[in-house]
Amino acid sequence: MSKRILVVEDEEHIADGLAMNLEAEGYEVAIAGDGISALDHYHKGLFDLIILDIMIPGKDGLSVCREIRQSGGRVPVLFLTARDRQSDRIEGFLTGGDDYITKPFDLQELLLRVAAIFRRQVWYGTIEREQSRYQWSDSWIDFKTYLAHGHGGDVELSQKECMTMKFLVEHANEVVSRDMILDAVWGYHVFPSSRTIDNFILRLRKIFEPDQTSPHFIHTLRGAGYKFTPGGETNA
């Protein structure tokens, strides 16, 4: 079955050009020109990806993505925007975006990013054929439901938080670089900055580390990256 993509873009020539090229790649495409109709399309149809311009009328793209995530929606979101500040990119990822590309963009790069998002979804989806719940010490995470339990109680994680933890769990007791995490969870070319990873690690520590100043499980190794030690370790 073809992947279904919703393109949310108020510039008609860009929306039509994207739809034509995505359809040439074998995808099914629907178009929305504003935030309100984007949410209407989302609630009426099952989409595998949303390409979402941030500066759209009605409701901006960040608000649309936020509403989708708050409603429990896990559909990947690729932000399309003229904004190129690092703070804007971080805000997009923390809102629940999966990728971020700025205008003007190279069409081939966008198509490659779409394909990369679907590959990462396949990687994360392998958890459904394994044991979905992983436990260490007094904490646990369920990769299928996005629920987790840490020192502060139960919490619902974002998909990117779950994907980051999945990568750390797969490489437990190993040192992994920021580049390795970026490549697996975001795609290194998407956002070549350590700040993205650092922000997500801090969020995960708030959930799973009783003492964030002296972590036992998720360690930073200066100049090397991170190490997850499920058995606990005071000096990584």
N, C-alpha and C positions, 0 to 999 in steps of 0.2 A: 504494500500500500504506500502511496506517495506521502511524503511529509507535507503537512499543511502549515503555511506561513501566513501570518497577518502582518501586513505592512501598514504602519501608522505614520503618515507623512502628509502635511498640508500643501506641499508644493507638488502640483499635479504631474508635472513633467518628470520629477524625480520618482514619484510613486509608480507612474506608468512604466518608466524605464526599469526600475527594480523588478516590478512584476513580470515584465517581458523576459528579462534575463533569468530570473528565478524559475519561471515556467520552462525556459529552454533547458534548465538543469534537471527538470523532472519534478519540480515541486508544484503543489497546488497553492494558489495565492489569492488572498482577499485583501482589500484595501479599505482603510478608514482614514478620514481626513482631519479628525479632531479627537480629543481625549474621551468625550462622552460616547461618540459612536464606536470608538475603539473598545471601550468596556462593554458596550452592547454586543459587538461582534464576539468578544471574548466569552461572554456568558451564554451566547446562543450556539457557539460552535466549539469543536475540539481542535485546538491548534498545537503544533509541535514546537513552534517558535514565534516570537513576536519581534519584529524589527520596528523599534519605537523611537521616533524623533522626540527630543525633549521639549523643544519650543513649538508646541502645537496649541491651537485655540481650544477653548472649552475647559479642559483640564490638561496641565502640562504632563510631559511623559513621566517625570519622577512621581507625580501624584497617581498616575495610572498604574505604574509598577507597584507602588506602595499599596494601593487598594487590592491589586491582584494577590500580592503576598499576604496581606492581612486576611484575605478570604480563604487562604490555604492553597492558592494556586501555585504550582511548581513549574509552569511553562517557562522555558528559557527566554530571556529578554536580551536583545542586542540593541543597545542605545545608539542612535544616529543623531549627531548634533554638531553644531558649529562651535560649541564650547570646547576649549582645549586646555583649561587650567587643571593642574594636578588635583586641586581640591574638588573640582567638579567630577573628575573621574572617580575619586574615592567615594564621594557622595553617591554616585551612580551605582557603584558596586555594593556599598553598604545598604542601599535601598533595596537591593535584590537583583541588580543587573548581572548578566553573565559575560557581557563583552561591551566594548565601547569603541566606536569608530567616528572620526570627526570629518566634517565636510570642509572642503571637497575631498572625496574619497576615491580610491582606485576600485573600480568595479570588481576586478579579479581578486583583489584582497578581500573585499566584502564577501564574495562567494566562498573563498577559502575559509574565512572565519565562520560562516554558516556551517560549512562541512565540519569544521573543527568542533563547534558546539555539539553537533550530533554525535561525533566520535566520543567526546567526553561524557555525553549522556549514556552511551553504550558502556563505557568503562564503569561509571557509577552504578549502572543497572545490573552489573554482574553480582552485586550484593544480594539481589533477589534469589540467586541460585545458591547462596551460601547462608550461613547463620547471620541473620540481620542484626541481632543484638550483640553488642560487645561490652564486656564488663571488666573493669579494673578497680582495685581497691574498693572504695565505697561509691564509685561512679559507674555509670553506664550510658550507652548511646544506642539508639535504634535507628539504623540507617534507612529503613523503609518508611518509618513514621515521622522521622526528624525530631523525635522526642529524646530528651536526655535527662540525666539526673546528676547533679553535682552537689557541692557542699551547701549550696543555698536552697536545694530542693529541685523540683522538676522544672524543666524549661523546654521551649520549642526552639530549635535551631533553624537558621536559614540553610538553604541548599549549599551555599558556598562554605558555610561553617562545617556542614556535614561532609562535604567533599574534602575539605582540608583535613578533618579528623580521619577520614577514611585513608587518605594518603599516609598520614602519620602512623596509623595503626598498621597498615601494610608494611611499613618500614620501621616497626617498633625496635627500639634499642640500636637504631642506626642513625648516623648523622646525615641529614638531608639538607641540601642547600636551598636557598630561596628560589634559585632558578629552577630546580627540580619541581618544587611545589607550584610555581607559576606555570610551568609547562603542562603539568598534569591537570591543574584545577582551572586555570585561566587561559593558558596558551602564552608562552613567554613573550611573543611579539605583541601581545595585546597591551601590556602595561609593564614595561621593563623597569620597575621600581620596587625596591624592598618595602616601601611604605605600605603597600597593599597587604603583603603578608604580615608585616608587623602589626597592623591594625587587627587582623583576624586572629592572630596568636594572642594578642591582649584580650580580645573578647572571649576566647576559649579559656584562657587562664582565669578570668573572672568567674567562669562557670565551674571549672574543675579543680582549681587550686585554692585550698583553704588560706594559704599565705602566698599572695602573688609576688611578694618581695623575695621569697625563698621557695621557688617552685620545686615540687617533687616529681612531677610527671612531664611537663612540657618545658624543655630547657632551651635557652639560647646559648649557642657556642660562638663567641665573638669571632667574626671573620670566616666562619664555617657554615652556620645555618642553625638548624634546630634538631633536637632529639627527643623523641617520646619514649619514656621509660615506664611502662605500665606497672612494674613492680615497685616503683618509687625509688628516687635517688636524690640525695640532697646536694651532691656536688657533681654536676655533669661535666 
